[in-house]
């Protein structure tokens, strides 16, 4: 397949995130209800003289480069070099899985280019990072293990998400280290019990919230803002520092975001990203 191929990379939110003890590989066991949302980066791939990733405005290593190299190594695909350009809309180092979303989207792009089945890329996705497997097929999923055990779930009824990004950035690894210092992780038996519950019963629970607040106290103000704007629940998104507010319907989140922007607050609105909606052609 030649020409230009495009793909959306939707951000993720963790509607619940329960964290257990670290495993032998240092990664923490977790139980999470992950939902892709309509705040998306966009990737565009075209044939080029060499494999390269271009992401204007974002410096440093990009997980997409690793995804391209891992894809070629795992599949043996010797197709033409690819130039992948990323339009960033997902906040960076914000707990919304933007880098992982981009890597997963790159794998989908290369799968289309090469005729590779997505199912053959699950191990590649897991090796790239704990959030990549759940974003290989955007939508809603129950995520367990250290992120590699993904059970797709039906699309939910529409709801609204108020997104309050932060100027601060938090590295996921630093937040987990702080959670360990605070004694946050649950026991393996407690986590196993939570895995048997309907994850919707845990909506709003984020075991990393205390660690994120410890590292970035300004998160508390954003939580207050989200509730004051009418959210039924306000929570730290993933490892933070982004805060999300949940609304019963997307229009209510859009109204809240618009009102906050009038006061100078960086506020965005999103809704659930439906499964199988990522192809742009």
Backbone bond lengths (Angstrom), bond angles and torsions (degrees), N, CA, C in turn:
res aa  C-N    CA-C-N  psi(-1)  N-CA   C-N-CA  omega(-1)  CA-C   N-CA-C  phi
1 X - - - 1.464 - - 1.518 108.68 -
2 X 1.339 116.80 118.91 1.446 120.81 177.65 1.510 110.93 -100.34
3 X 1.333 115.80 -160.08 1.453 120.06 179.05 1.509 111.69 72.75
4 X 1.324 114.72 -161.20 1.461 121.86 -178.42 1.518 109.92 -106.58
5 X 1.310 115.86 135.32 1.464 121.58 178.57 1.519 107.79 -123.35
6 X 1.317 116.85 136.23 1.460 121.25 -178.59 1.518 110.72 -121.66
7 X 1.317 114.89 155.32 1.463 120.99 -178.46 1.525 109.51 -152.10
8 X 1.330 115.87 139.36 1.459 120.17 172.22 1.520 110.04 -83.80
9 X 1.325 115.84 146.51 1.460 122.86 176.42 1.527 107.33 -122.35
10 X 1.328 118.24 90.76 1.469 119.76 -176.33 1.517 112.64 -73.05
11 X 1.326 115.63 142.02 1.457 121.19 172.49 1.519 109.32 -66.24
12 X 1.327 115.72 162.32 1.463 120.14 176.00 1.526 108.97 -120.30
13 X 1.316 114.01 151.13 1.459 120.27 167.21 1.520 107.40 -122.90
14 X 1.318 116.32 150.00 1.455 121.75 174.69 1.522 107.43 -101.52
15 X 1.324 116.39 105.77 1.464 119.27 179.77 1.514 110.84 -70.19
16 X 1.314 116.80 -24.51 1.456 121.53 163.91 1.523 107.18 -145.42
17 X 1.321 115.91 149.29 1.461 121.36 179.89 1.520 107.56 -146.60
18 X 1.325 115.03 100.33 1.457 121.75 179.49 1.522 108.18 -106.17
19 X 1.300 116.47 126.58 1.461 122.22 -171.26 1.521 110.34 -111.55
20 X 1.331 115.36 130.83 1.454 121.74 178.04 1.512 111.65 -106.25
21 X 1.310 116.87 -162.80 1.461 120.90 -175.53 1.525 112.03 -74.15
22 X 1.331 116.71 158.66 1.459 119.66 175.89 1.525 110.96 -70.10
23 X 1.332 115.19 148.16 1.456 121.60 177.94 1.528 109.60 -90.40
24 X 1.332 115.99 -176.87 1.457 120.41 179.70 1.520 112.11 -63.12
25 X 1.361 116.39 -25.29 1.465 119.63 179.63 1.525 112.37 -88.33
26 X 1.330 117.37 3.81 1.456 121.58 178.37 1.511 114.22 89.59
27 X 1.329 117.85 -11.92 1.465 121.34 178.86 1.522 109.92 -83.39
28 X 1.321 115.92 147.81 1.459 120.82 -178.53 1.526 111.06 -89.30
29 X 1.316 115.38 140.24 1.461 120.37 169.75 1.524 107.98 -69.38
30 X 1.327 115.91 148.90 1.458 119.07 179.69 1.520 111.18 -150.85
31 X 1.301 114.95 162.38 1.457 124.12 169.23 1.523 105.63 -130.29
32 X 1.330 116.18 121.65 1.461 118.77 -175.55 1.517 111.10 -145.35
33 X 1.312 114.87 143.09 1.456 121.34 168.97 1.519 106.71 -98.08
34 X 1.329 116.03 107.99 1.462 121.88 -176.18 1.521 109.63 -101.34
35 X 1.324 115.75 135.57 1.458 121.96 179.53 1.517 109.80 -130.94
36 X 1.335 116.32 122.95 1.465 119.62 171.63 1.520 108.80 -73.66
37 X 1.349 115.98 145.22 1.460 120.29 -179.01 1.527 110.30 -127.45
38 X 1.317 114.98 169.27 1.460 121.18 -170.92 1.522 114.73 -81.03
39 X 1.315 117.95 8.36 1.462 121.61 169.32 1.528 105.88 -85.58
40 X 1.334 117.28 111.21 1.462 120.62 -168.15 1.524 112.96 -130.84
41 X 1.338 115.63 143.15 1.452 121.20 160.33 1.527 107.78 -80.62
42 X 1.319 116.14 167.02 1.464 120.33 176.10 1.516 109.17 -131.90
43 X 1.331 116.27 132.51 1.452 122.42 178.71 1.516 109.91 -113.28
44 X 1.311 115.02 142.50 1.464 121.18 177.05 1.523 108.20 -132.09
45 X 1.325 116.72 126.61 1.467 121.85 -178.32 1.518 110.04 -116.69
46 X 1.320 115.60 138.40 1.461 121.10 176.46 1.522 108.68 -147.08
47 X 1.335 116.56 156.92 1.460 120.67 177.91 1.521 110.00 -64.39
48 X 1.332 115.73 144.43 1.464 120.28 -175.83 1.522 108.93 -149.18
49 X 1.326 115.49 -176.92 1.455 120.49 179.63 1.507 113.11 -79.30
50 X 1.340 116.71 -22.91 1.464 122.04 178.62 1.520 108.58 -155.81
51 X 1.314 116.00 158.24 1.457 119.30 174.97 1.525 109.17 -66.38
52 X 1.319 117.04 126.53 1.459 120.70 176.74 1.516 110.19 -152.89
53 X 1.334 115.15 151.94 1.458 122.09 178.46 1.517 107.76 -121.64
54 X 1.318 115.91 128.61 1.464 122.12 -178.99 1.525 107.65 -118.99
55 X 1.330 116.03 123.00 1.463 120.78 179.80 1.523 108.52 -136.45
56 X 1.332 117.05 85.86 1.465 120.62 -176.36 1.525 112.36 -55.25
57 X 1.329 115.02 134.19 1.459 120.54 175.77 1.511 115.26 87.10
58 X 1.329 117.23 -5.31 1.467 120.22 -179.95 1.523 108.33 -122.26
59 X 1.314 116.27 122.49 1.453 120.69 -178.45 1.519 110.86 -100.89
60 X 1.328 115.27 162.75 1.460 120.59 175.35 1.514 112.24 93.84
61 X 1.331 116.06 177.60 1.467 121.27 -178.62 1.515 111.38 -60.37
62 X 1.333 115.50 147.87 1.455 120.97 -179.68 1.514 108.26 -123.42
63 X 1.313 116.62 133.47 1.453 120.98 -177.33 1.529 112.18 -64.85
64 X 1.329 116.82 -18.72 1.459 119.64 178.52 1.531 111.08 -65.40
65 X 1.329 116.89 -37.71 1.469 119.32 177.50 1.527 110.40 -60.19
66 X 1.325 116.55 -43.15 1.459 120.33 177.47 1.522 111.13 -64.82
67 X 1.340 117.00 -36.02 1.461 120.36 179.10 1.519 111.22 -64.36
68 X 1.326 116.85 -41.98 1.465 120.42 179.55 1.524 110.25 -63.49
69 X 1.330 116.74 -47.61 1.470 120.54 -179.49 1.525 110.88 -63.08
70 X 1.337 117.33 -42.47 1.457 120.66 -179.43 1.523 111.11 -66.70
71 X 1.326 116.68 -37.78 1.463 120.11 178.51 1.525 110.24 -61.67
72 X 1.308 116.62 -48.27 1.473 119.47 -178.84 1.530 110.50 -61.55
73 X 1.327 116.50 -42.42 1.461 119.72 -178.10 1.526 111.45 -66.50
74 X 1.337 117.00 -41.57 1.458 120.68 -175.22 1.520 112.50 -74.13
75 X 1.335 117.04 -34.94 1.466 120.32 -174.58 1.522 113.48 -100.90
76 X 1.326 116.29 -18.02 1.456 119.00 -175.51 1.516 113.22 73.63
77 X 1.346 116.96 13.35 1.464 119.77 -178.56 1.525 110.43 -66.29
78 X 1.324 115.54 126.28 1.466 120.36 -179.53 1.526 110.92 -113.66
79 X 1.338 115.13 31.86 1.457 119.99 177.84 1.513 111.57 -65.32
80 X 1.317 117.41 174.06 1.468 121.03 -175.80 1.521 111.80 -61.39
81 X 1.333 117.10 151.10 1.463 120.15 176.15 1.528 111.10 -55.00
82 X 1.323 115.47 149.95 1.450 121.12 -175.46 1.527 111.41 -120.12
83 X 1.326 114.90 134.64 1.463 121.68 168.72 1.516 106.71 -100.46
84 X 1.333 117.02 119.59 1.456 121.34 179.35 1.525 108.05 -114.01
85 X 1.311 115.25 118.72 1.468 120.89 178.30 1.518 108.93 -105.97
86 X 1.331 115.39 134.50 1.463 121.45 -176.36 1.524 109.86 -113.93
87 X 1.302 116.26 126.93 1.465 121.97 169.67 1.530 106.75 -97.61
88 X 1.335 116.99 112.32 1.457 121.56 -174.56 1.526 111.55 -87.65
89 X 1.304 115.28 127.08 1.467 122.20 171.62 1.525 110.81 -127.01
90 X 1.324 117.09 -23.77 1.457 121.50 177.72 1.526 108.47 -77.22
91 X 1.329 118.66 129.57 1.475 119.95 177.70 1.529 111.44 -55.73
92 X 1.335 115.92 144.71 1.461 122.14 -177.39 1.533 109.84 -87.68
93 X 1.357 115.88 141.71 1.468 122.30 179.59 1.520 110.62 50.02
94 X 1.337 115.18 49.13 1.461 120.74 -171.10 1.519 113.97 -122.14
95 X 1.330 118.04 3.06 1.452 119.91 -179.46 1.509 114.53 83.46
96 X 1.337 117.49 9.75 1.458 121.67 -179.09 1.525 112.46 -106.68
97 X 1.327 116.76 7.76 1.457 120.09 173.93 1.512 115.17 68.79
98 X 1.334 117.39 29.94 1.468 119.50 -175.99 1.517 113.50 -61.42
99 X 1.331 117.59 -45.30 1.455 120.03 179.47 1.514 111.72 -64.52
100 X 1.325 116.44 -40.88 1.461 120.73 178.11 1.529 111.15 -67.35
101 X 1.334 116.76 -38.70 1.461 120.39 177.41 1.525 110.63 -61.41
102 X 1.340 116.13 -41.88 1.465 119.94 179.17 1.530 110.76 -64.63
103 X 1.341 116.63 -42.46 1.459 120.15 179.50 1.529 110.75 -62.97
104 X 1.334 116.84 -42.95 1.461 120.33 178.86 1.524 111.12 -64.36
105 X 1.332 116.34 -40.48 1.468 119.81 177.82 1.518 111.00 -64.44
106 X 1.335 117.07 -37.62 1.468 120.27 177.63 1.525 110.42 -63.22
107 X 1.325 117.18 -40.42 1.463 119.87 176.95 1.519 110.82 -62.55
108 X 1.339 117.59 -39.44 1.466 119.69 177.64 1.526 111.06 -64.79
109 X 1.337 115.55 -41.45 1.472 119.15 178.22 1.528 110.87 -59.84
110 X 1.316 116.35 -47.84 1.461 119.78 -177.50 1.524 111.15 -69.31
111 X 1.319 117.24 -32.06 1.463 119.68 175.29 1.522 110.35 -62.34
112 X 1.310 116.52 -41.41 1.463 120.12 177.83 1.519 110.93 -66.41
113 X 1.329 116.74 -41.64 1.457 120.85 179.30 1.531 111.62 -60.40
114 X 1.332 115.27 -40.12 1.465 120.30 -170.31 1.516 114.41 -99.70
115 X 1.344 116.66 -10.96 1.463 119.55 -175.94 1.516 112.79 78.16
116 X 1.334 117.41 22.60 1.463 122.31 -179.67 1.522 110.32 -86.81
117 X 1.329 116.86 137.92 1.463 120.99 177.17 1.524 109.79 -73.02
118 X 1.339 116.62 139.37 1.463 120.04 179.49 1.528 111.97 -60.06
119 X 1.325 116.15 -32.51 1.451 119.31 -179.45 1.516 113.32 -60.77
120 X 1.330 116.37 -23.57 1.459 120.39 179.50 1.518 112.18 -79.74
121 X 1.339 117.19 -4.63 1.462 120.80 -174.12 1.528 113.24 -109.09
122 X 1.319 117.73 6.83 1.463 119.60 -176.29 1.524 111.66 -64.28
123 X 1.338 117.25 -40.28 1.466 119.49 178.58 1.519 110.86 -68.22
124 X 1.323 116.82 -36.97 1.471 120.75 176.74 1.523 109.54 -61.54
125 X 1.339 116.64 -45.60 1.463 121.14 179.77 1.526 111.05 -60.66
126 X 1.334 117.22 -43.79 1.467 120.81 -178.19 1.518 111.45 -64.48
127 X 1.330 116.80 -35.43 1.465 120.02 -179.39 1.525 111.66 -71.26
128 X 1.328 117.35 -23.92 1.470 120.87 -178.90 1.528 112.00 -77.02
129 X 1.321 117.97 -32.10 1.465 119.99 -178.47 1.508 110.91 167.54
130 X 1.324 116.64 156.52 1.463 120.51 -172.00 1.527 113.44 -68.21
131 X 1.332 118.52 -22.77 1.463 120.16 179.61 1.527 113.02 -90.61
132 X 1.331 118.32 -11.76 1.466 120.29 -174.08 1.528 112.34 -69.84
133 X 1.351 120.61 -43.03 1.469 118.74 -177.98 1.527 113.94 -57.35
134 X 1.332 117.17 -40.09 1.470 120.09 -178.42 1.515 112.34 -70.70
135 X 1.331 117.18 -16.65 1.453 119.94 -179.17 1.521 113.31 -105.20
136 X 1.336 115.58 2.19 1.457 118.91 176.81 1.527 109.91 -62.82
137 X 1.335 115.42 -36.88 1.471 121.78 174.77 1.525 106.40 -123.13
138 X 1.321 118.56 94.45 1.469 120.44 -175.31 1.524 112.01 -58.53
139 X 1.313 114.98 150.33 1.456 121.34 -179.75 1.508 109.59 149.65
140 X 1.313 116.48 -141.15 1.470 122.17 177.76 1.519 108.61 -115.61
141 X 1.331 116.92 139.25 1.456 120.08 -177.73 1.515 110.94 -153.75
142 X 1.327 115.42 150.02 1.451 122.48 167.37 1.524 106.30 -90.39
143 X 1.315 116.17 125.03 1.465 121.48 -174.64 1.525 108.90 -116.31
144 X 1.339 115.79 129.97 1.455 121.04 179.88 1.532 109.70 -134.08
145 X 1.336 116.28 -167.69 1.452 119.41 -173.11 1.513 108.83 64.02
146 X 1.331 116.22 -135.99 1.469 120.21 171.97 1.519 109.54 -106.49
147 X 1.336 115.88 24.70 1.453 121.86 -179.71 1.508 113.19 115.75
148 X 1.352 116.95 -11.27 1.459 119.98 -174.53 1.533 113.99 -87.39
149 X 1.334 116.93 -14.01 1.466 120.67 179.86 1.525 108.02 -99.28
150 X 1.322 115.86 105.13 1.465 121.62 -171.18 1.522 109.75 -120.42
151 X 1.326 116.04 121.83 1.459 121.33 176.45 1.527 108.62 -112.83
152 X 1.342 118.39 107.13 1.475 119.63 179.43 1.523 111.10 -61.23
153 X 1.322 115.52 143.32 1.455 122.63 178.69 1.520 109.38 -122.88
154 X 1.340 117.74 158.21 1.469 119.87 178.56 1.525 111.78 -61.34
155 X 1.330 115.55 151.79 1.463 119.54 175.32 1.528 109.66 -58.96
156 X 1.335 117.14 141.43 1.461 119.86 -179.94 1.524 111.45 -81.86
157 X 1.319 115.11 170.12 1.463 118.99 167.42 1.523 107.73 -65.46
158 X 1.318 115.81 155.74 1.454 119.61 -177.02 1.524 112.41 -60.12
159 X 1.314 115.77 138.34 1.460 121.14 172.45 1.524 107.12 -146.16
160 X 1.322 116.50 165.73 1.458 120.36 -176.58 1.516 111.66 -108.98
161 X 1.320 115.29 148.13 1.455 121.30 178.59 1.525 108.73 -127.40
162 X 1.312 116.65 120.72 1.462 122.63 171.05 1.522 107.20 -90.53
163 X 1.323 117.29 124.25 1.460 122.05 -178.16 1.521 108.63 -110.33
164 X 1.330 115.86 122.37 1.463 121.85 178.65 1.523 108.51 -116.44
165 X 1.348 117.16 92.41 1.463 119.43 178.31 1.526 110.62 -68.23
166 X 1.329 114.92 164.02 1.455 121.59 178.72 1.526 109.61 -120.87
167 X 1.321 116.30 150.53 1.465 119.01 173.75 1.531 110.61 -69.57
168 X 1.312 115.90 -24.18 1.469 120.37 178.83 1.524 109.97 -74.77
169 X 1.322 114.67 161.33 1.459 120.66 174.32 1.520 108.39 -129.09
170 X 1.323 115.27 142.03 1.458 120.63 177.64 1.519 108.89 -126.86
171 X 1.315 116.56 126.64 1.458 120.86 174.55 1.519 108.64 -77.14
172 X 1.320 115.85 133.80 1.464 120.27 -178.01 1.523 111.49 -55.97
173 X 1.324 117.22 -42.96 1.463 120.55 -178.43 1.529 111.03 -61.76
174 X 1.332 116.84 -37.38 1.463 120.24 179.73 1.523 110.75 -66.79
175 X 1.316 117.04 -37.32 1.465 120.31 179.70 1.531 110.24 -67.93
176 X 1.317 117.02 -41.31 1.469 119.21 177.19 1.524 111.11 -63.86
177 X 1.320 117.27 -39.03 1.467 119.67 177.69 1.526 110.97 -62.28
178 X 1.335 115.80 -40.48 1.462 119.68 178.19 1.524 110.97 -67.22
179 X 1.327 116.43 -37.90 1.467 119.82 176.79 1.522 110.65 -61.68
180 X 1.328 116.70 -40.50 1.465 120.12 176.89 1.529 110.65 -63.33
181 X 1.332 115.82 -41.84 1.467 119.94 -179.53 1.523 110.72 -62.75
182 X 1.331 116.50 -36.80 1.456 121.57 -179.07 1.525 112.61 -79.95
183 X 1.331 116.89 -7.95 1.458 119.98 -178.13 1.510 113.32 74.74
184 X 1.338 116.82 29.66 1.460 122.10 -174.88 1.521 114.49 -72.25
185 X 1.330 120.14 -42.84 1.467 119.61 -171.76 1.526 113.77 -53.46
186 X 1.315 115.20 140.42 1.457 122.08 177.82 1.533 109.59 -79.76
187 X 1.303 116.01 165.18 1.461 120.25 175.96 1.528 109.39 -72.83
188 X 1.309 116.34 159.63 1.459 120.90 179.02 1.526 111.03 -60.35
189 X 1.333 117.24 -38.83 1.468 119.93 -179.25 1.524 111.49 -68.24
190 X 1.332 117.40 -39.65 1.471 119.65 178.23 1.520 110.59 -65.62
191 X 1.323 116.44 -40.99 1.466 119.42 179.29 1.527 110.15 -63.88
192 X 1.322 117.44 -39.92 1.457 120.96 178.83 1.529 110.94 -62.42
193 X 1.338 116.69 -37.94 1.463 119.84 177.25 1.523 111.30 -65.68
194 X 1.337 116.83 -41.05 1.468 120.53 178.98 1.519 111.60 -64.17
195 X 1.337 116.43 -31.98 1.462 120.34 -179.09 1.527 111.73 -65.64
196 X 1.333 117.21 -18.90 1.462 120.70 -179.98 1.529 112.37 -86.34
197 X 1.324 117.38 -11.67 1.459 120.93 -178.21 1.520 110.93 -82.70
198 X 1.319 115.64 160.23 1.460 120.33 167.74 1.527 106.79 -66.37
199 X 1.353 118.14 120.29 1.476 118.56 -176.17 1.519 113.46 -59.40
200 X 1.332 117.58 -22.18 1.464 119.09 177.95 1.528 111.30 -63.80
201 X 1.339 116.36 -25.86 1.462 119.48 177.82 1.523 111.50 -66.46
202 X 1.329 116.22 -19.29 1.454 120.80 -177.04 1.528 112.38 -102.79
203 X 1.327 117.52 6.51 1.460 120.51 -178.11 1.532 110.77 -55.00
204 X 1.311 115.43 129.26 1.453 121.18 -179.19 1.512 113.13 100.56
205 X 1.342 117.72 -11.70 1.466 121.68 179.01 1.521 109.18 -86.63
206 X 1.313 117.26 124.43 1.466 122.23 174.80 1.527 108.14 -137.46
207 X 1.314 115.47 106.63 1.462 119.82 -176.45 1.529 112.82 -69.35
208 X 1.331 117.69 -14.01 1.469 119.97 178.74 1.524 112.32 -89.96
209 X 1.337 117.31 -3.42 1.464 119.89 -174.69 1.527 111.88 -61.42
210 X 1.322 117.58 -43.84 1.472 119.81 -177.59 1.520 110.82 -63.02
211 X 1.336 116.86 -39.40 1.463 120.12 179.32 1.521 110.77 -67.48
212 X 1.337 117.11 -41.90 1.460 120.07 178.73 1.526 110.92 -63.22
213 X 1.325 117.14 -41.91 1.465 121.33 178.16 1.524 111.38 -65.48
214 X 1.320 116.66 -35.78 1.461 120.09 178.27 1.527 110.95 -63.09
215 X 1.331 116.20 -38.78 1.463 120.44 -178.96 1.523 112.81 -82.91
216 X 1.346 116.38 -28.15 1.466 120.58 -177.26 1.529 109.07 -140.22
217 X 1.345 117.66 84.61 1.471 121.55 -175.43 1.529 114.42 -60.13
218 X 1.335 118.12 -22.47 1.468 119.64 -179.02 1.525 112.37 -63.28
219 X 1.315 117.61 -14.88 1.466 120.91 177.33 1.525 110.27 -58.15
220 X 1.318 117.43 -32.51 1.472 120.76 -178.66 1.519 111.21 -59.24
221 X 1.329 117.25 -40.02 1.465 120.32 179.54 1.523 111.07 -64.09
222 X 1.345 116.52 -39.86 1.460 119.87 -179.78 1.528 111.21 -66.98
223 X 1.319 117.50 -36.76 1.460 120.31 176.51 1.531 110.37 -61.83
224 X 1.318 115.52 -42.06 1.469 120.12 177.77 1.524 110.86 -63.54
225 X 1.339 116.84 -42.34 1.466 121.08 178.86 1.526 111.38 -60.33
226 X 1.317 116.87 -43.33 1.464 120.08 -177.84 1.528 111.03 -63.17
227 X 1.315 116.96 -43.53 1.461 119.90 179.06 1.522 111.18 -67.45
228 X 1.331 116.88 -39.74 1.461 120.77 178.65 1.523 111.28 -64.57
229 X 1.340 116.77 -27.43 1.466 121.09 179.17 1.521 112.36 -79.61
230 X 1.330 117.10 -4.36 1.460 120.15 175.15 1.507 115.81 109.63
231 X 1.328 118.12 5.93 1.457 120.04 179.81 1.524 110.66 -66.13
232 X 1.335 116.24 141.42 1.466 119.71 176.84 1.517 111.03 -75.11
233 X 1.328 116.92 -29.83 1.459 123.14 174.55 1.518 108.28 -140.53
234 X 1.316 116.65 144.34 1.460 121.99 173.66 1.518 107.14 -126.81
235 X 1.328 116.36 136.56 1.457 118.78 -176.49 1.522 110.67 -152.48
236 X 1.316 114.76 155.70 1.454 120.47 172.06 1.519 107.59 -68.47
237 X 1.321 116.42 135.94 1.464 121.16 -178.23 1.523 109.14 -88.56
238 X 1.326 117.23 113.10 1.453 120.97 179.82 1.518 111.05 58.55
239 X 1.337 115.81 -126.61 1.467 120.67 179.41 1.521 112.26 -88.94
240 X 1.348 117.67 5.40 1.450 121.84 177.90 1.527 112.23 75.24
241 X 1.340 115.28 -179.62 1.467 128.22 7.40 1.522 115.24 -90.80
242 X 1.342 118.16 4.50 1.459 119.68 178.00 1.524 110.45 -60.91
243 X 1.335 115.98 142.11 1.456 122.79 174.69 1.523 108.52 -112.98
244 X 1.322 116.27 140.50 1.460 120.37 175.60 1.520 109.50 -121.01
245 X 1.337 115.04 147.48 1.451 122.16 172.47 1.516 108.24 -118.00
246 X 1.311 117.36 136.45 1.457 121.86 -177.69 1.526 110.52 -101.60
247 X 1.330 115.34 134.73 1.465 122.70 -179.40 1.530 108.70 -125.90
248 X 1.307 116.20 157.15 1.461 120.32 -177.93 1.525 112.20 -69.14
249 X 1.329 117.54 -25.83 1.458 120.21 -177.04 1.532 110.01 -144.25
250 X 1.340 117.68 147.20 1.464 120.68 -179.94 1.524 114.59 -55.91
251 X 1.355 120.17 -39.56 1.474 118.42 -179.27 1.521 113.04 -59.30
252 X 1.327 117.53 -35.47 1.463 120.01 -179.38 1.522 110.45 -66.12
253 X 1.330 117.32 -38.96 1.463 120.08 177.11 1.516 110.81 -66.02
254 X 1.338 117.05 -38.15 1.459 120.86 179.57 1.527 110.98 -64.95
255 X 1.331 117.03 -40.63 1.473 121.07 178.29 1.524 110.07 -64.44
256 X 1.324 116.84 -42.70 1.468 120.81 -179.74 1.525 110.76 -64.38
257 X 1.330 116.66 -41.78 1.467 120.17 179.94 1.519 110.63 -64.42
258 X 1.328 116.71 -42.35 1.461 120.00 179.84 1.526 111.14 -62.94
259 X 1.331 117.06 -41.50 1.466 120.59 179.79 1.525 111.18 -64.41
260 X 1.318 116.86 -40.63 1.464 119.97 179.50 1.526 111.29 -68.12
261 X 1.344 116.79 -37.98 1.471 119.12 178.79 1.525 111.11 -62.18
262 X 1.334 117.22 -32.49 1.466 120.34 178.55 1.529 111.63 -64.74
263 X 1.330 116.74 -21.72 1.471 120.92 178.55 1.527 111.56 -95.83
264 X 1.334 116.42 5.26 1.455 120.19 178.16 1.510 115.39 92.83
265 X 1.320 117.80 6.07 1.467 122.02 -179.80 1.519 109.41 -87.04
266 X 1.335 116.91 136.16 1.459 121.39 173.43 1.521 107.50 -74.46
267 X 1.318 116.35 104.23 1.461 121.55 -177.19 1.523 109.14 -134.29
268 X 1.324 115.83 138.99 1.457 121.06 -179.12 1.521 108.61 -133.93
269 X 1.311 115.28 158.19 1.464 120.16 179.42 1.520 109.08 -120.55
270 X 1.323 115.52 146.96 1.458 120.98 179.33 1.524 108.75 -148.86
271 X 1.312 113.96 170.95 1.458 121.03 174.44 1.506 109.13 -139.89
272 X 1.319 118.34 -179.62 1.461 120.58 179.99 1.528 110.86 -63.37
273 X 1.307 116.17 138.33 1.456 122.38 174.70 1.530 106.81 -93.13
274 X 1.336 117.63 116.05 1.463 119.26 -174.82 1.531 111.99 -71.38
275 X 1.318 115.71 148.44 1.455 121.27 177.11 1.531 109.28 -59.07
276 X 1.335 115.19 147.03 1.463 123.71 175.81 1.527 113.28 67.01
277 X 1.325 117.80 22.18 1.457 119.98 -179.08 1.533 111.55 -108.18
278 X 1.336 117.55 14.75 1.480 119.11 -169.30 1.512 113.64 -89.02
279 X 1.323 119.04 -15.16 1.454 119.54 -175.38 1.527 111.31 -77.81
280 X 1.321 116.13 131.36 1.458 120.45 177.49 1.522 111.66 -107.64
281 X 1.321 117.81 -16.82 1.464 120.50 178.92 1.491 113.70 98.99
